[in-house]
Amino acid sequence: MNLHAPSIRLRPLTAAAVKAMLGDGGELAPIDLREELIFSRSHLLWARNVPLSRLELRFARLVPHRTTRIVLIDDNDGLCARAAEILAGAGYSDLAYLAGGTAAWEVAGFELFSGVHVPSKAFGEFIEHASHTPSISADELNAHMRAGTNMVVLDSRPYDEYSRVSIPTGVNVPGAELVLRVHDIAPSPETLIVVNCAGRTRSIIGAQSLINAGVPNKVVALRNGTMGWHLAGLTCDRGKNNRAPTASGSGIAWAKSKTDEVARRFGIARIDRAGLERWRADTTRTLYVFDVRDPAEYQAGHFPGALSAPGGQLVQATDLYAGTLGARIVLSDNNEVRAVMTASWLKQMGWQEVAVLPEAGAEKGRPPDSVLGAAPADSAIEFSDVLATDNVNVIDLSSSQNYRRGHIPGAWFAIRGRIDRALPNIPLRSMIVLTSEDGVLAGLAVEEARALTKLPVRWLKGGNAAWAAAGFPLSTDAKLADDPLDVWLKPYERPGDPKAAMNEYLSWEIDLLTRIERDGTTHFTVP
């Protein structure tokens, strides 16, 4: 790899220079290339985690503009150089890296953070403190339930999270849907409304959304969510399917009347198609167009080019959707309610140019993935050839979670960016076949693997999906050639004492307010 080649100009930046860039108001994409678990232990507050192992799959959507200022971050272990070669080859021209890695940031006296989606989590703590968002404990909520209080419990998480574990009587109303649907769920102003999530952030933001919209009811957040309920010794429900009803005409009209005032209060601009096209034509700026409605509505028909980003999740994990700080954001929603509420939070989080597009559109399905680079076609192999070849090593580069759910029998788990560490742990045979969820990542990794061994290396066309579609069995017997460092586990997913993990997580979340004050790079506001 030659970083002095004309096409690869990777500039070193000091920690002080990077911190100055975070505050200069220009667009910036700070990209941490380490695996998610490593990233979660210590990272810059605003860094977007895009592991080198999946760089080509994720990067173009997160950082769509090829001239964006990009600062790459690693542990001074060579990941930045490897990523620069890929990005320069894809046309990204403004590439720099944090010299000395995260250790240099700490040496400079700057704050490092643990966890994931930290800006959004810290924002939730800021809002609770600044807005004095009311909350109740699990024991208080349980007492209300026993007393037969007139109330509803609204679970503000996506349906899949809700269905796994929920508070008894809970109704699933994902965050951005709360204002749209609450009038139909709790038409009486006498009904107590309790908003919950798994921990804290979406409970706080959800409850404060209803308060900001002027709901006449008493609204409270369930302190510490389902984790708090569990820690109080109470039993959660599992497998529930109590979803909010479709919003009625009167419910939508009520919600629109409330969000019109929210739009005025927070200075939310509306944009039409002509205005959007002008923004799209501006080659000097990054533009994200997100559809903040329910994913099913998005699939049925959305504005051309818009990406699905349900409003509650966009606020909860903004770093997963928008990789470039300071970019323009357009939120698409045919009735405006969800877009206005989401925009109000993004504005308070520090995103200055956020506009609402009051329409959806007729484009169906999901836009095709933007993959940087292509797999060498001449090295592909069909599943039938794998079966017919003796002494094959199958190495699976799927995420560790997908690998555990099911993989080709006998396949070894490895992380694409760490194949060099995995190969010594595998008793190699006569050929290596790389696979992944759909084969794309495996194909991208072929040349790297070939540089590490004298054995022939091929990639499985269609990956595990093609294998399963052909009717071949999948195995759950794990053969790990590397540690599963690619994923940060939620507190209730971790091995060991779940209560200890939950208490540790909740303490971490509450402490974020103090940490961001020391960091000094946030621009959170409450009008």
C-alpha positions in Angstrom: 0.0 0.0 0.0 1.5 3.3 -1.1 0.1 6.4 0.6 2.4 8.6 -1.3 0.7 7.7 -4.6 -0.9 10.8 -6.2 -4.4 9.4 -5.7 -4.0 8.9 -1.9 -3.2 12.0 0.1 -3.8 11.2 3.8 -2.9 14.3 5.9 -2.0 13.8 9.6 -3.8 16.1 12.0 -3.1 16.8 15.6 -5.8 16.3 18.3 -6.0 20.1 18.7 -6.6 20.5 14.9 -9.4 17.9 14.9 -11.0 19.6 17.9 -10.9 22.9 16.1 -12.5 21.4 13.1 -15.4 20.2 15.2 -16.1 23.7 16.2 -15.5 25.6 13.0 -19.1 25.2 11.6 -18.0 23.4 8.4 -19.1 20.0 7.3 -17.0 17.2 8.8 -17.2 13.4 8.8 -15.1 12.0 11.8 -14.9 8.3 11.1 -13.7 5.7 13.6 -12.6 2.6 11.8 -12.3 0.2 14.7 -14.7 -2.7 15.4 -17.8 -1.7 17.3 -16.8 -3.4 20.6 -13.4 -1.7 20.6 -15.0 1.6 19.6 -17.5 1.3 22.4 -14.7 1.2 25.0 -13.2 4.6 24.2 -13.9 7.1 21.4 -14.4 10.7 20.4 -17.9 12.0 21.2 -18.8 12.8 17.6 -17.0 10.0 15.8 -19.1 7.8 13.5 -18.3 4.1 13.9 -17.7 2.6 10.4 -15.5 -0.4 10.9 -12.9 -1.1 8.3 -14.3 -4.6 7.9 -17.6 -3.2 6.4 -16.4 0.2 5.1 -17.4 -0.4 1.5 -20.9 -1.4 2.5 -21.7 1.5 4.8 -19.7 4.5 3.9 -21.4 5.9 0.8 -24.7 6.3 2.5 -23.2 7.8 5.6 -20.9 10.2 3.7 -22.4 10.6 0.2 -20.5 13.7 -0.8 -17.1 12.9 -2.3 -15.4 16.2 -1.3 -16.5 16.1 2.4 -13.7 16.7 4.9 -13.1 13.3 6.4 -11.0 12.6 9.5 -10.2 8.9 9.9 -9.5 7.5 13.4 -7.9 4.3 14.7 -5.6 3.1 17.5 -2.5 4.1 15.5 -2.6 0.5 14.1 -2.8 1.1 10.4 -6.5 1.0 9.8 -6.5 4.6 8.5 -4.0 3.8 5.8 -6.0 0.8 4.6 -9.3 2.8 4.6 -7.7 5.7 2.8 -6.7 3.4 -0.1 -10.4 2.2 -0.4 -11.9 5.7 -0.1 -9.4 7.4 -2.5 -10.2 4.7 -5.0 -13.9 5.5 -4.7 -13.2 9.2 -5.3 -13.1 10.7 -1.8 -10.6 13.5 -2.0 -10.3 15.3 1.4 -8.8 12.6 3.6 -7.0 13.2 6.9 -6.4 11.1 10.0 -6.0 11.8 13.7 -2.2 11.3 14.2 -1.5 9.0 17.1 -5.1 7.7 17.2 -7.4 7.9 20.2 -4.5 7.8 22.6 -3.3 11.1 21.2 -6.7 12.6 21.9 -6.5 11.6 25.5 -2.9 12.8 25.8 -4.0 16.2 24.6 -6.4 16.3 27.6 -9.6 15.8 25.6 -12.5 13.7 26.7 -13.0 10.1 25.4 -16.4 8.4 25.7 -17.5 4.8 26.2 -20.7 3.3 24.8 -22.5 3.7 21.4 -24.8 6.5 20.0 -23.4 8.7 22.7 -24.4 12.1 21.3 -28.0 11.0 21.2 -27.9 9.4 24.6 -26.2 12.5 26.1 -28.8 14.7 24.4 -31.6 12.8 26.2 -29.9 13.5 29.6 -29.5 17.2 28.6 -33.2 17.4 27.7 -34.4 15.8 30.9 -32.2 18.2 32.9 -33.0 21.4 30.9 -36.7 20.7 30.4 -37.4 19.1 33.8 -39.1 16.2 32.1 -41.3 14.5 34.8 -40.7 10.8 35.4 -42.0 8.0 37.7 -40.3 5.0 39.0 -41.2 1.4 38.3 -42.7 1.0 41.8 -44.8 4.1 41.3 -46.1 2.8 38.0 -46.8 -0.6 39.4 -48.8 1.0 42.2 -50.9 2.9 39.6 -51.6 -0.4 37.9 -52.7 -2.0 41.1 -54.9 0.9 41.9 -56.6 0.9 38.5 -55.5 4.4 37.6 -56.9 5.7 34.3 -53.6 5.6 32.3 -51.9 4.2 29.2 -48.3 3.0 28.9 -46.8 3.9 25.5 -43.7 2.0 24.5 -41.7 4.3 22.2 -39.3 1.7 20.7 -39.5 0.0 17.3 -41.9 -3.0 17.2 -39.2 -5.6 17.2 -37.7 -4.3 20.5 -41.2 -4.0 22.0 -42.2 -7.5 21.1 -39.2 -9.0 22.8 -39.8 -7.4 26.1 -42.3 -4.8 27.3 -44.1 -3.3 30.3 -47.4 -5.0 31.2 -50.3 -3.2 29.4 -47.8 -1.4 27.1 -48.9 -0.2 23.7 -46.3 0.0 21.0 -46.0 3.6 19.6 -42.5 4.3 18.2 -41.2 7.7 19.1 -42.1 9.9 16.2 -45.6 8.3 16.1 -46.5 9.5 19.6 -47.9 12.9 18.8 -49.7 11.6 15.7 -51.5 8.8 17.5 -51.9 9.9 21.1 -55.3 11.6 20.6 -56.8 8.3 19.4 -55.2 6.3 22.2 -55.9 8.7 25.1 -58.7 11.1 24.0 -59.6 12.0 27.6 -57.3 14.6 29.2 -57.8 12.8 32.5 -55.7 9.8 31.3 -52.2 9.6 32.7 -49.7 8.9 29.9 -46.5 7.0 30.7 -43.8 6.7 28.1 -41.2 4.0 28.3 -38.3 2.5 26.4 -35.5 0.0 27.3 -33.5 2.6 29.3 -33.8 6.3 29.4 -33.4 8.3 26.2 -36.5 7.4 24.2 -38.6 7.6 27.4 -37.4 11.1 28.0 -37.6 12.3 24.4 -41.0 10.7 23.9 -42.5 12.1 27.0 -41.1 15.6 26.3 -42.4 15.4 22.7 -46.0 15.0 24.0 -45.4 17.9 26.5 -43.9 20.1 23.8 -46.8 19.4 21.6 -49.2 20.6 24.3 -51.0 17.4 25.1 -53.5 18.3 27.9 -52.8 15.1 29.8 -50.3 14.5 32.6 -47.3 12.9 30.8 -44.4 11.2 32.5 -41.4 9.1 31.5 -40.9 5.7 33.1 -37.5 6.2 34.8 -35.0 3.7 33.4 -37.6 1.9 31.2 -37.9 -1.8 31.0 -34.5 -2.1 32.8 -35.8 -0.2 35.7 -38.9 -2.4 35.8 -36.7 -5.5 35.8 -34.4 -4.1 38.5 -37.4 -3.3 40.7 -38.1 -7.1 40.7 -41.2 -6.8 38.5 -42.0 -9.1 35.6 -41.9 -7.9 32.0 -44.1 -9.2 29.2 -42.7 -10.9 26.2 -44.1 -11.5 22.7 -46.8 -8.9 22.9 -48.5 -7.5 19.8 -50.4 -4.5 21.1 -49.7 -1.9 18.4 -51.2 1.6 18.2 -54.2 1.9 15.9 -54.0 3.7 12.6 -54.4 7.4 13.2 -58.0 8.6 12.5 -58.8 11.7 10.6 -59.7 13.6 13.8 -56.5 12.3 15.4 -54.4 13.6 12.5 -56.1 17.0 12.5 -55.5 17.3 16.2 -51.8 16.4 15.8 -51.3 18.8 12.9 -52.8 21.7 14.9 -50.3 20.9 17.7 -47.3 20.5 15.5 -48.0 23.7 13.7 -47.2 25.5 16.9 -44.1 23.3 17.5 -42.9 24.3 14.0 -43.3 28.0 14.9 -41.6 27.6 18.3 -38.6 25.8 16.9 -38.3 27.5 13.6 -38.9 24.5 11.5 -38.8 25.3 7.8 -40.9 23.5 5.1 -39.4 22.8 1.7 -41.1 22.0 -1.6 -39.9 19.9 -4.5 -38.3 22.9 -6.2 -36.4 23.9 -3.0 -35.3 20.3 -2.5 -34.0 20.1 -6.1 -32.0 23.3 -5.5 -30.4 21.7 -2.4 -29.7 18.5 -4.4 -28.0 20.6 -7.1 -25.7 22.3 -4.6 -22.4 20.3 -5.1 -20.8 22.1 -2.2 -23.0 20.6 0.5 -24.1 17.3 1.8 -27.8 16.5 1.8 -29.7 13.7 3.6 -33.3 13.0 2.7 -34.9 10.8 5.3 -38.5 9.4 5.4 -39.4 9.4 9.1 -42.6 7.5 8.9 -43.2 3.9 9.9 -41.1 1.5 7.8 -44.2 -0.2 6.3 -45.4 3.2 5.0 -42.0 3.8 3.5 -42.0 0.4 1.7 -45.5 1.2 0.3 -44.3 4.4 -1.3 -41.8 7.1 -0.5 -40.3 10.2 -2.0 -37.7 9.3 -4.7 -34.2 8.9 -3.2 -35.4 9.1 0.4 -33.9 6.7 2.9 -36.0 5.1 5.7 -35.1 6.6 9.1 -38.1 6.3 11.5 -38.1 9.6 13.5 -37.6 8.1 16.9 -34.6 6.1 15.8 -33.1 9.0 13.9 -33.1 11.0 17.2 -32.0 8.0 19.2 -29.0 7.0 17.0 -28.4 10.0 14.6 -24.8 8.8 14.0 -26.2 5.7 12.2 -27.9 7.8 9.6 -26.0 11.0 9.2 -22.2 10.6 9.0 -21.4 14.2 8.1 -21.7 16.8 10.8 -23.2 20.1 9.6 -25.0 18.6 6.7 -28.5 19.6 5.5 -31.3 17.3 6.4 -34.8 17.0 4.8 -37.5 15.0 6.5 -40.2 13.5 4.4 -43.7 12.9 5.9 -47.0 13.2 4.0 -48.9 14.6 7.1 -45.9 16.5 8.5 -46.5 15.6 12.2 -43.7 13.1 12.5 -41.3 15.2 10.5 -41.9 18.3 12.5 -41.4 16.6 15.8 -38.3 14.9 14.6 -37.0 18.2 13.1 -37.6 19.9 16.4 -35.2 17.5 18.2 -32.6 17.6 15.5 -32.5 21.4 15.7 -32.1 21.2 19.5 -29.3 18.7 19.0 -27.4 21.2 16.9 -28.4 20.4 13.3 -28.9 23.9 11.9 -30.4 23.2 8.4 -33.4 20.9 8.8 -36.5 21.1 6.7 -39.8 19.3 6.4 -41.0 17.9 3.0 -44.8 17.6 3.4 -45.2 14.7 1.0 -44.1 11.1 0.6 -44.1 9.9 -3.0 -44.7 6.7 -5.0 -41.2 5.1 -5.1 -41.4 1.6 -3.7 -39.0 -0.6 -1.9 -35.5 0.3 -0.8 -32.9 2.1 -2.9 -30.1 -0.2 -4.0 -27.1 -0.4 -1.7 -24.2 1.9 -2.6 -21.2 -0.3 -2.4 -17.7 1.1 -2.9 -15.7 -1.2 -5.2 -16.6 -4.6 -6.7 -15.7 -8.2 -6.1 -13.5 -9.9 -8.7 -15.9 -12.0 -10.7 -13.3 -14.5 -11.8 -12.8 -15.6 -8.2 -16.5 -16.4 -7.5 -17.5 -19.9 -6.8 -21.0 -21.5 -6.7 -22.3 -23.4 -3.7 -22.4 -26.6 -5.8 -18.6 -26.3 -6.4 -18.0 -25.9 -2.7 -19.8 -29.1 -2.1 -17.9 -30.9 -4.8 -14.4 -29.7 -3.6 -12.5 -31.7 -1.0 -10.5 -30.1 1.9 -12.2 -26.6 1.7 -11.9 -24.1 4.5 -15.1 -21.9 4.6 -14.5 -18.7 6.4 -17.6 -16.7 7.3 -17.2 -12.9 7.4 -20.8 -12.2 8.4 -21.4 -10.3 11.6 -21.0 -12.4 14.7 -24.7 -12.2 15.5 -25.7 -13.4 12.0 -23.0 -16.1 12.2 -24.5 -17.4 15.4 -28.0 -17.5 14.0 -26.8 -19.8 11.2 -23.9 -20.5 9.0 -22.6 -23.1 6.5 -21.7 -26.2 8.6 -18.0 -26.2 9.5 -17.5 -22.5 8.6 -15.2 -20.5 10.8 -16.1 -17.0 12.0 -13.7 -14.2 11.2 -13.8 -10.4 10.9 -12.9 -9.1 7.5 -10.6 -6.4 8.7 -8.7 -8.9 10.9 -8.3 -11.9 8.6 -4.6 -11.8 9.3 -5.3 -12.6 13.0 -7.9 -15.3 12.1 -5.9 -17.4 9.6 -3.3 -18.7 12.2 -6.2 -20.1 14.2 -7.6 -22.2 11.4 -6.1 -25.6 10.3 -5.8 -24.7 6.7 -6.5 -27.3 3.9 -6.3 -27.0 0.2 -8.6 -24.0 -0.6 -10.2 -21.1 1.2 -13.7 -20.0 0.4 -14.9 -16.8 1.9 -18.6 -16.2 2.5 -20.8 -13.6 4.2 -24.5 -12.8 4.5 -25.0 -12.2 0.8 -21.5 -12.8 -0.5 -20.8 -9.1 -1.2 -18.4 -8.6 1.7 -16.7 -11.9 1.0 -16.0 -10.8 -2.6 -14.5 -7.5 -1.4 -12.2 -9.4 0.9 -10.7 -11.8 -1.6 -7.6 -9.8 -2.6 -6.7 -9.1 1.1 -7.0 -12.8 1.9 -4.9 -13.8 -1.1 -2.1 -11.6 0.1 -2.0 -13.6 3.4 -1.7 -17.2 2.1 -0.4 -19.2 -0.8 -3.6 -21.2 -0.9 -6.2 -20.4 -3.6 -8.9 -18.1 -2.2 -12.4 -17.9 -3.7 -15.7 -16.2 -2.6 -19.1 -17.8 -2.4 -21.5 -16.2 -4.9 -24.6 -15.2 -3.1 -23.1 -16.1 0.2 -25.1 -17.7 3.0 -28.4 -16.5 1.5 -27.7 -18.5 -1.7 -26.7 -21.6 0.3 -29.9 -21.5 2.4 -32.1 -20.7 -0.7 -30.8 -23.9 -2.3 -32.2 -25.8 0.6 -28.9 -26.7 2.3 -28.8 -26.7 6.2 -27.3 -24.0 8.3 -25.5 -24.8 11.6 -25.3 -22.9 14.9 -22.2 -24.7 16.1 -19.7 -21.9 16.5 -16.1 -22.1 15.4 -14.5 -18.8 16.2 -11.2 -17.9 14.6 -11.4 -14.4 16.1 -13.1 -12.8 19.1 -16.5 -11.3 18.2 -15.4 -7.7 18.6 -17.7 -6.5 15.9 -20.7 -6.0 18.1 -21.5 -4.1 21.3 -24.0 -6.0 23.3 -26.9 -4.3 25.1 -26.9 -4.8 28.9 -29.6 -7.4 28.8 -27.8 -9.4 26.1 -24.4 -9.7 27.9 -23.3 -12.9 29.7 -23.0 -12.8 33.4 -25.1 -10.9 35.9 -27.8 -8.9 33.9 -28.8 -6.7 36.8 -25.2 -5.6 37.3 -24.9 -4.8 33.6 -28.2 -2.9 33.7 -27.1 -0.8 36.7 -23.8 -0.1 35.1 -25.4 1.0 31.9 -27.9 3.3 33.6 -25.2 4.9 35.7 -23.2 5.5 32.6 -26.1 7.1 30.8 -26.9 9.5 33.8 -23.2 10.4 34.0 -23.1 11.6 30.3 -24.3 15.1 31.2 -21.2 15.7 33.3 -19.0 14.2 30.6 -20.3 16.3 27.7 -19.8 19.5 29.9 -16.1 18.6 30.2 -15.9 17.8 26.5 -17.3 21.2 25.5 -18.1 20.3 21.8 -21.9 20.0 22.0 -24.4 22.7 20.9 -27.5 21.3 22.5 -30.3 23.9 23.1 -33.8 24.3 24.6 -35.7 27.4 23.3 
